[in-house]
């Protein structure tokens, strides 16, 4: 689990494309003596596993699935990326709960200044836009941000100076493709309500007290909870 508070902006030292996967070497300001093999680190929002550790860098492997769902396959040596280590129990939750499971790729379509902030507009796939609400949360390249506006598949966020200083977002230009992860709460709510609307196995029985349109203890049991 992650919170979307970027802890370091690292850089890609090397990329090796193998027959089955891709290995990326990332230079970091993290204390690598504190890193552990097998731990999870979000790289531009994608949860990846540390496979090797150096004095100022670490290795991760990227599966074909991750390459197909994220922008990591478009990255090149020297590119800077957002890094966040996994949340520890007891840490402050300053952003929002994230899994590091990128839902899809969006595109920056607008960028304008508003006093001390940058207002960025993104186009999202319909599969992600369905979960966006005003003042809800969205992860953009692993950065937790508040959705300011939503119009169909387009949404806007505001980037304050602190975020500009600590991330790459202030450098993004129109046309930039970004990793998006929708708030997981919306996904679970959709799943539960869809299941609740589905006919119950007992719905044909007129004596059944389980309603196909309401969540009840009996309905949740039917759903496997």
N, C-alpha and C positions, 0 to 999 in steps of 0.2 A: 504494500500500500504506500501511496505517496500523498503529498499535500499540494503540490504545484508551486512550492516556494523554491526557486532555483538556488542551489547552494554554490554552484561554480559554473562559469562559462569555459568549457574546455575546448580543445582543438583536436581535429583528426590528424594523427601522425602518419598513419598508413592504412590502406585498405587492401585486403587480399581476397580476391574472389575465387573460391574453390568450386569444385564440381557440384557439391551439395549445399554449401553455405557460404557465408561471407564473414571474414574476420576483420574487425576494426580495432585499431590501436588508438587510444584516446589519451592525450596529455591533460593533466589535471593539477589543480592546486590542492586537491584533497591530500591529507596525510596518508600516503599509500601504505604506511606501516600499519594503519588501522583498518585497511580494507581486508576482506576475507574472500578467499576463493569460493565461488558459488553464490555470493550475495547478489542482490538485485540492485541495479542502478538504472534510473530513467534517463535515457539519452534522447533529447528532444521529445520527451513524452513517452517513448517506447521503453517498456521494462525489458532490460537485457541482463544476462548473467555474466559476472566476472569470471573469466577462465584463466587469466594469468596476470600477475602483478609485477610492475617494475618500480624503479625509484621515484619516478614522477609520471608514470603512465600505467594504464591497465588495458587488458584485451577483453573484447566481448565478441560473441558469435551471433550473427544475425541469420535467422532461418529464412527460407524462401517465402513463407507466409508473412513474416514481418516485412520483408522487402516489398511484397505486393501490396501491403496495406498502409505503408508509411512512405515518407520521403527519404528514408535513409539510403535507398538505392541511388538517389540523385546526388548524394553528398560526395565531395571530393577531398583529397588531402589538403589540409590547411583550413578547411571550413570550421567555423566555431559552432559549438553545440551546447545546449543547456543540459546540465547534469544535476541530478538529485539522488541522494541515497535513500533507501527505504525508511519509512517511518518506524521509529521505535516506540514501544509502549511507554507512555508517560511524556512523550514529546508534546509541545504545543501544536495545536492544529490551526495554523494561521491561514491556510488556503481552504481547500475542500477535499474530501476523500476521493482519491483517484487510484485506479488499478494499474495504470501504465499500459493499458490495452487500447491502443489507438483504434478508433472506430472508422476513420477514413481520412481523406486528404481534402482540405479546403484551399481557397485561394484568396489572397489579399486583393480587393478590387477598389479600395478607396483609402486615401490617407490625407488628413488635413490637420492643421494646427488649431488648437482652441486654448488660448492663453498658455498655461503651463503644461498642458496635456497634448498628446497626440490622439486623435480619433481615428481608429482603424475599422474599416468595413471589410467583412469577409463573406464569400459565397461558400455555403456548405452543401454537401450532398443532402438530398431529401431524407435519407436514412438517419442523418444526424440532426437536421433542422427540426424534425418533428419533436425533439426533446428540448428545444431552446425556448426559454421564457425570459421576459424582461426581469432583470435583477437576479436571474439564476446564474449558475456557474458553468464555465466552459474551460477546458484546458487547450491552450494553443501552443504547440511545440513544448508541452510540459509545463507551461506557465498557467497558474490558476488566475482566471480573470472573471469579472462580472459582466454579464451581458447587459448592455445599455438599451439596445433596441433590436427588434426582430421584425422583418418584413418578408414573409414567405421563406425563401431559403437564404436570405441575406441577414446578417446580424452585425452589430457594432459594439466595440469595446473602447475604453479610454485607457491610455497608458500614461501614468504619472511619471515625474522625473526619477523617482526611486527605481521604478520598474525599468525605465530606460537605462539607468546606470548599471543595474544588476543583470540585465538580459540583453539579447540581441534584437528585441522587438522594435526598438527605435530605428534600427538600420534597415528594416524590411521595406521593400519597394513594391509598388503595384505589380501583380503578376507572380509574387512569391507564393509557392505552394507550402502549406503547413499541415502538421499533424493535428488532428482534432480528436478529443475524447469528450463525449457528452457526460453530463452528470449521471452517475449510476442510479441515483434515486428514481429518476424518470423512467429508466429502463425497467426497474423492478415493479414500479407502479403499473406500467403498461402491461407487463407480464401477468401480474395478479388480476388486474381488472379484466384482461382478455379471458383469462381462465374463469373468472367469475361470471362472465357473460355466456360462456359456453354451456350447453345443456348438461345438467348433472346426469350421471348414470342412473339416478333414481327419478329423473324428471318425468318419465312416462308413467310413473306410479302415482295415481291421484292421492294416495295416502301419505306420500313422502312429504316431509316438512322442510326439505332442503330446497331453497329457492335458487334457480339458475342465474339470477341477476343480483344476488346479495351475498356478501361474504359472511358466513356463519361458521361456528365450530365444526359442524358437519361438512360444510362445503370445503373448508380448509383441509379437513381430513381426506376428503375425496381427491383433493389436489396434491396430497402427499406431504402436507405440513403437520 
